[in-house]
């Protein structure tokens, strides 16, 4: 499932995307890619908890700092 989701996102770019997948037996297909995904507490963060939100915000912070350093 993760391979299918990453493959779909690579086609679009390095933004934040929600990828909806369906699995039937061993087959996994991408249903849609959302460019404005929900990241709901208690659902998407069930594994990492608050760490998920910390990781997401860390990526945004790193990208903003890189822009400041590059002067763009």
C-alpha positions as CSV (number, residue, x, y, z in Angstrom):
1,X,0.0,0.0,0.0
2,X,2.7,2.4,0.9
3,X,4.5,1.8,-2.4
4,X,1.3,2.6,-4.4
5,X,0.7,5.8,-2.4
6,X,4.3,7.0,-2.8
7,X,4.2,6.2,-6.5
8,X,1.0,8.3,-7.0
9,X,2.4,11.2,-5.1
10,X,5.7,11.2,-7.0
11,X,3.8,11.9,-10.2
12,X,2.5,15.2,-8.7
13,X,5.4,16.6,-6.7
14,X,6.7,17.1,-3.2
15,X,3.7,18.6,-1.5
16,X,1.4,17.3,1.1
17,X,-1.2,14.9,-0.4
18,X,-3.8,12.5,0.8
19,X,-3.9,9.3,-1.1
20,X,-7.1,7.1,-1.1
21,X,-6.4,3.5,-1.8
22,X,-8.5,0.4,-2.2
23,X,-7.2,-3.1,-1.6
24,X,-8.8,-6.2,-3.1
25,X,-6.9,-9.3,-2.2
26,X,-3.3,-8.6,-3.1
27,X,-4.1,-5.8,-5.5
28,X,-3.9,-2.2,-4.4
29,X,-5.2,0.7,-6.5
30,X,-5.2,4.4,-6.1
31,X,-8.7,5.9,-6.0
32,X,-7.8,9.5,-5.7
33,X,-5.0,11.9,-4.7
34,X,-6.2,14.9,-2.6
35,X,-4.1,18.1,-2.7
36,X,-5.9,19.4,0.4
37,X,-6.0,16.3,2.6
38,X,-7.7,16.0,6.0
39,X,-5.3,15.1,8.8
40,X,-7.7,14.2,11.6
41,X,-6.7,13.6,15.2
42,X,-7.6,10.1,16.2
43,X,-7.6,8.8,12.6
44,X,-4.4,9.6,10.6
45,X,-2.4,9.9,13.8
46,X,-3.4,6.5,15.3
47,X,0.2,5.1,15.0
48,X,2.4,8.1,15.6
49,X,0.1,10.3,17.8
50,X,1.2,13.8,18.1
51,X,4.5,12.8,16.5
52,X,2.7,12.8,13.1
53,X,1.8,16.5,13.4
54,X,5.3,17.3,14.7
55,X,6.8,15.6,11.6
56,X,4.5,17.5,9.2
57,X,5.2,20.8,10.8
58,X,8.9,20.0,10.9
59,X,8.9,19.5,7.1
60,X,7.1,22.8,6.6
61,X,9.6,24.6,8.9
62,X,12.6,23.1,7.1
63,X,11.2,24.2,3.7
64,X,10.6,27.8,4.9
65,X,14.1,28.0,6.4
66,X,15.6,26.7,3.2
67,X,13.8,29.4,1.3
68,X,15.1,32.1,3.6
69,X,18.6,30.8,3.3
70,X,18.4,30.7,-0.5
71,X,16.9,34.2,-0.6
72,X,13.8,33.2,-2.6
